[in-house]
Amino acid sequence: MTRDIVRRRIQWATASRRWRRRHPEQRKAIEQKWQRKHPEKWKKIGLNWRRKNRKHLRCASARWYQGHKRRTRLNNNRWRTKNRKYVRVRERRRYARDRKKILMQCRQMNATLKSIIIAEYGGKCTCPKCPEKNPAFLTVEHVGGRGCKDRKENRSGAISMRLYRRIIALGFPKTFTIFCWNCNAGSYRSGGICPHMRQKKSRR
C-alpha cells in the first residue's frame, strides 16, 4: 500500500507540473482567487519562504539592481517623497539604534569620495607655490570665492559629502579645484587670491 501511495503522489505531482507549464494564465487566475480568499495564509506562506531563502533573495535583488539602477532609484525617490514622515521616523530610530556604525560608514564614504576628487584634480594643492600633497590637509575650493552662493543655491550647507557627490555627478567641473587649508583660508580673506600669489606680485 505504501508503494502505491508514493507512486500516485509522484504521478500527481508530475501531472500538476505539466499542467502548470501548459496553462500559465489559468494557473495565475486560480492563484489570485485563492490569495484574495485567504490573504492571511498567503502572507504567512510568503514570510516563511523568505526566511528560508534569504540568500537567494539577496543574490536575485543584487542582480536585478545591476540591470535596473535608474528604475530602482526613481521608484525609491517616489516612494520616499510620498512617505516622508514614515522615512524620517524610521531613520531616527535607526540612527538611535546604530549611531556608531552609521557614523563610521559616513566617515568611510566621505573619505572615499574625497580621495576620488583629489585624484581627479591632480592629487595636490593647485596653488603653484604650495607643494602640499597630504590628503588630510587638502580640501575643495570654489574658483572665484563663490562658496557661500553655491551652498545657498544647492542647499548643501556645511555637509561635505553632498558637495563631493555633486562634483562627481557634474563630471568634475572647472569651477572647483583642490587647495590646502592654508591656501583656502588665505584666498577667502584676501578676496579670492591666494597669499602665495600676492607675495609673488609684491616682490616684483
C-alpha positions, 0 to 999 in steps of 0.5 A: 500500500505504501508503494502505491501511495508514493507512486500516485503522489509522484504521478500527481505531482508530475501531472500538476507540473505539466499542467502548470507549464501548459496553462500559465494564465489559468494557473495565475487566475486560480492563484489570485482567487485563492490569495484574495480568499485567504490573504492571511495564509498567503502572507504567512506562506510568503514570510516563511519562504523568505526566511528560508531563502534569504540568500537567494533573495539577496543574490536575485535583488543584487542582480536585478539592481545591476540591470535596473539602477535608474528604475530602482532609484526613481521608484525609491525617490517616489516612494520616499517623497510620498512617505516622508514622515514614515522615512524620517521616523524610521531613520531616527530610530535607526540612527538611535539604534546604530549611531556608531556604525552609521557614523563610521560608514559616513566617515568611510564614504566621505573619505572615499569620495574625497580621495576620488576628487583629489585624484581627479584634480591632480592629487595636490594643492593647485596653488603653484607655490604650495607643494602640499600633497597630504590628503588630510590637509587638502580640501575643495575650493570654489574658483572665484570665492563663490562658496557661500552662493553655491551652498545657498543655491544647492542647499548643501550647507556645511555637509561635505559629502553632498558637495563631493557627490555633486562634483562627481555627478557634474563630471568634475567641473572647472569651477572647483579645484583642490587647495590646502587649508592654508591656501583656502583660508588665505584666498577667502580673506584676501578676496579670492587670491591666494597669499602665495600669489600676492607675495609673488606680485609684491616682490616684483 
